[in-house]
Amino acid sequence: MKTSLQTTAEPSKEQQDAKRLNGIKAAIRDGAIPFALGLLNGWIAKEPNRGDLHLLKGVALHLDMQVDAAKAELIRASQMLPGASEPLLRLGHIAKQEGSKPEEIRWLRKALPLESKNNKVLGALLQLEWETKDFEPAIKTAERLLVLNPDDVDVDVRRIWCIFELGRKEEAMAVLEKALRGPKPDDKYILAWSEMAADRMRQLETAVKVLTDVSKRAPDSWILWACLGKTYHKLERIPQALEALNRAVAIDPNQAVCWFDIGVMERERGRAAESEAALQKSLDAEPLSAPVLRIIGYEHKYAYGDDAFKKVNRVLARSQLLSEKHQVEIFFAAAKAFEDVGELDTAFDYYARAGAMQKRMLPWSETRMNGVLALMRQYINKNDLEAARQKGAKTQQPVFVFGMPRSGTTLIEQVIASHPEAYGAGELKLGARVLNGIQVGRVNIETIHVNSPHDAPPAGITIGGRGEMYLRELQSHADGDYKRIVDKMPGNYNWAGLLDVILPGCYLIHARRHPVEICLSEYRIYFPDGIPFSYDLQDLGKAYKQYLNYMKFWTSMVPKERILHVRYEDMVGDFENQARRLIDFVGLPWNDACLKFYETERSVRTASVTQVRRPIYKDSVGRWRKYEPYLKPLLDELGPLVQEYEEELEGVRPPLFG
């Protein structure tokens, strides 16, 4: 009987290599990376030009935390495999882990010709180009994504923002306005347009008009009503703002941000119960909200074990997951909580952590404003000011209250605004804008930053035209016809003499207070709009000295009778006489309502919102001594100014001003 022997063909080299590669990949997956690297090194020694082996070795080295060696292998692989995107994408991933956005962009762009229809790669590249402010390439990347997904509103909005950030603002807004004219505008277009028009361009009246029109086509959009509410808030039209925000929460009761805004506005109006209720609803929707906990903490007296303290500690435990802004807010909330329970070491540690983070986001240097003061000292004299003043818009309506933040400006404004013939307009970012570029004598003064979102006055505007421009906008903030309107922007101390030039007849009131009390109060408060020097104790000392130098300059230039200097300590210790002094200075007949300033119903949008809702209290005088051990950088910077002010209060030194 015959038998036939069947022979099996030997596997090809390709089959053997594939089996071998799969074995090495399995070893890598199982964590046997040194073993896998040993096999790869032996194989590469025999076949050094195999790009797939270098790629796999790069992957293994990366997993073994040998990052530099991994990058070298992946670069070799990319050179040997010019048609493969994987080495380039892996290099991009390593760059991302290292936090090198430019390198990540470089590798993604190299991979793009091989991944031209990969939404994930294009999306990652667009995000990186946006984050690195590389707006021109970002627009092109967005356009490629829109070819693949024409209805992707997120990408289209990002493209429009890139156009805006390139300075083509009108073009960007026109594109959005076209989208808003559709039968049912997308919420993302509404939000982007509102942020551009109201927040960035400060075209508040235009924003109200457009958003009101869009509401006819999108009445069920909570985002639209929220945007409209925020815009009305910026215009100080609180009833309309609250009406819009209440429509937003009627549509979607779970919008924490809307309840938060309602709570803040009710607090500004002095309606504590309504504010607390709205903030609680915000917490119900977002139980661990750092901004809400910060606001609630202002009025809450913390105690160990209470619910509010527990919530602050819960958010602290996960603070690394929060945005930097919200980390800052929860650190301020924690500082207040620990201060309430007497743990000052811990409290000031949190103040320092919050301040350091905020300072990174809002750096401050005294150089620019010192330079402006030096310029004015050199080129402006009394004759120049008086000659320019003759060209101003004569008026007695504006009352400017200024000084360092937390010096008592809100209290002064509230006293005057309690008079039936006066109105408190709050802190208006108007004076510096109207003055920008003004020429007095031989010098032009730049009063706003180059990157300010506010528009400067038109070219060629006269000194009188500046005054008229200021008056028109000032009057638009009042809810009626008043003899006096108070602008209590503290920073107007920088331009006090120039405001007197464009508005001859206006009233200038300078608020003063103990330098350490001012600086300590600023240091312990989070300012949503940002006071960059307030987050570092030494910076606060420098800023106080700078303020003092500005006021010394203006009091040497402006006739004595035009500026009233008011010390906070005198307001607290001799309130009625000081209140009468204020009303007499602004040329109004006395009214007893000014003594009951805390009963005046008006919106107060400063950190003193709570204090001006109660009668005069004296516990804010001399408070700083309790914190003295934590204030050395501030005290060292202020030097003799502390003793000099205290000697002035004691009457053993003549007043520095007035």
Beta strands, then each sheet from edge to edge (+ up, - down):
strand 1: 398-402
strand 2: 422-424
strand 3: 438-440
strand 4: 443-445
strand 5: 484-487
strand 6: 507-512
strand 7: 563-567
sheet 1: 2+ 5+ 1+ 6+ 7+
sheet 2: 3+ 4-
end
